[in-house]
Amino acid sequence: MMNYSEAAVRARGLTVRRADRTVLRGLDFAVPPGRITGLLGPSGCGKSTLMRAVVGTQAKVTGTLDVLGRPAGHAALRARIGYVTQAPSVYDDLTVRQNLDYFAAVLDPGRARRPARRDAVVRAIADVDLTPHADALAGRLSGGQRSRVSLAVALLGAPELLVLDEPTVGLDPVLRRDLWELFHRIAAERGTTILVSSHVMDEAERCHRLLLMREGELLADDTPDALRARTHTETVEAAFLHLVDEAAALQGSTR
Ligand SMILES: Nc1ncnc2c1ncn2[C@@H]1O[C@H](COP(=O)(O)OP(=O)(O)OP(=O)(O)O)[C@@H](O)[C@H]1O
């Protein structure tokens, strides 16, 4: 088990209520630094809610949730976390560069910061391989390219933790593969911690570590290899189904 002080994110008894329902139920997990942790589970299991709790935008959070050594939501964490929601937050009537210029000015305002902002924008556009499209209107880009603009915005402040909510949804296999390669590059070259959600189980194989969720509960917090070995299965998808059956059997026997 990981040392508490080493974890980029550490949850103990994390519980979230939305409206009148408990949507996360007493989760305990740790996200290791500089690695890619996949948050996987079916639609509606609570992945977005967990991510919102980590970035500090979710109400009615109880239990302990520490992020980069501070309680989630702490003001000092804002500049240290990049968050990409499911809906790309991109202005269609601005070019890629103008979008990035705008967000850079919000993040790092002031005339004196202009040269630093310009460098940060050029770097973020290059990071996501959009340099040839820097002057294209965002509204004219493909779905995959628009997702990469959102990712570039999140990379602007060189965050230590990147939280990506289903970044590959709706993308074709080639674009999905390219994005995953980019995530690995960011983690390996910069030591950035990445927490990325997906409901596509084959993406689990691309993660260093996995949090498998179902109906607001955590089924597993492990590496893909350990999960497969423990459940005697060939794929993470089969391991997930095995754990679902196991949990159902346990519930049946305690009734
Ligand atoms: N604004 C809200 N008010 C009340 N309940 C909500 C609200 N938003 C989501 N929920 C409920 O919380 C639960 C978890 O939703 P969440 O969006 O976190 O799941 P998810 O795993 O991210 O799903 P998806 O993969 O479809 O995005 C769901 O049962 C959902 O119906």
Ligand as a Chemical Component Dictionary entry (heavy atoms), coordinates in Angstrom:
data_LIG
# 
_chem_comp.id                   LIG 
_chem_comp.type                 NON-POLYMER 
_chem_comp.pdbx_formal_charge   0 
_chem_comp.three_letter_code    LIG 
# 
loop_
_chem_comp_atom.comp_id 
_chem_comp_atom.atom_id 
_chem_comp_atom.alt_atom_id 
_chem_comp_atom.type_symbol 
_chem_comp_atom.charge 
_chem_comp_atom.model_Cartn_x 
_chem_comp_atom.model_Cartn_y 
_chem_comp_atom.model_Cartn_z 
_chem_comp_atom.pdbx_ordinal 
LIG N1  N1  N 0 -26.876 17.692 -10.533 1  
LIG C1  C1  C 0 -27.195 16.502 -10.032 2  
LIG N2  N2  N 0 -28.132 16.364 -9.080  3  
LIG C2  C2  C 0 -28.439 15.171 -8.572  4  
LIG N3  N3  N 0 -27.879 14.012 -8.968  5  
LIG C3  C3  C 0 -26.953 14.087 -9.922  6  
LIG C4  C4  C 0 -26.564 15.325 -10.512 7  
LIG N4  N4  N 0 -25.620 15.075 -11.433 8  
LIG C5  C5  C 0 -25.431 13.735 -11.430 9  
LIG N5  N5  N 0 -26.225 13.157 -10.530 10 
LIG C6  C6  C 0 -26.310 11.708 -10.223 11 
LIG O1  O1  O 0 -25.102 11.329 -9.597  12 
LIG C7  C7  C 0 -24.703 10.025 -10.031 13 
LIG C8  C8  C 0 -23.284 10.070 -10.504 14 
LIG O2  O2  O 0 -23.208 10.909 -11.662 15 
LIG P1  P1  P 0 -21.815 11.191 -12.396 16 
LIG O3  O3  O 0 -22.069 12.215 -13.450 17 
LIG O4  O4  O 0 -20.784 11.469 -11.379 18 
LIG O5  O5  O 0 -21.534 9.758  -13.057 19 
LIG P2  P2  P 0 -20.466 9.367  -14.198 20 
LIG O6  O6  O 0 -19.925 8.045  -13.811 21 
LIG O7  O7  O 0 -19.506 10.477 -14.401 22 
LIG O8  O8  O 0 -21.398 9.199  -15.462 23 
LIG P3  P3  P 0 -21.060 9.480  -17.028 24 
LIG O9  O9  O 0 -20.014 8.474  -17.397 25 
LIG O10 O10 O 0 -22.362 9.230  -17.699 26 
LIG O11 O11 O 0 -20.603 10.882 -17.110 27 
LIG C9  C9  C 0 -25.686 9.606  -11.121 28 
LIG O12 O12 O 0 -26.582 8.700  -10.567 29 
LIG C10 C10 C 0 -26.390 10.886 -11.495 30 
LIG O13 O13 O 0 -27.735 10.631 -11.823 31 
# 
loop_
_chem_comp_bond.comp_id 
_chem_comp_bond.atom_id_1 
_chem_comp_bond.atom_id_2 
_chem_comp_bond.value_order 
_chem_comp_bond.pdbx_ordinal 
LIG N1  C1  SING 1  
LIG C1  N2  SING 2  
LIG C1  C4  DOUB 3  
LIG N2  C2  DOUB 4  
LIG C2  N3  SING 5  
LIG N3  C3  DOUB 6  
LIG C3  C4  SING 7  
LIG C3  N5  SING 8  
LIG C4  N4  SING 9  
LIG N4  C5  DOUB 10 
LIG C5  N5  SING 11 
LIG N5  C6  SING 12 
LIG C6  O1  SING 13 
LIG C6  C10 SING 14 
LIG O1  C7  SING 15 
LIG C7  C8  SING 16 
LIG C7  C9  SING 17 
LIG C8  O2  SING 18 
LIG O2  P1  SING 19 
LIG P1  O3  DOUB 20 
LIG P1  O4  SING 21 
LIG P1  O5  SING 22 
LIG O5  P2  SING 23 
LIG P2  O6  DOUB 24 
LIG P2  O7  SING 25 
LIG P2  O8  SING 26 
LIG O8  P3  SING 27 
LIG P3  O9  DOUB 28 
LIG P3  O10 SING 29 
LIG P3  O11 SING 30 
LIG C9  O12 SING 31 
LIG C9  C10 SING 32 
LIG C10 O13 SING 33 
# 
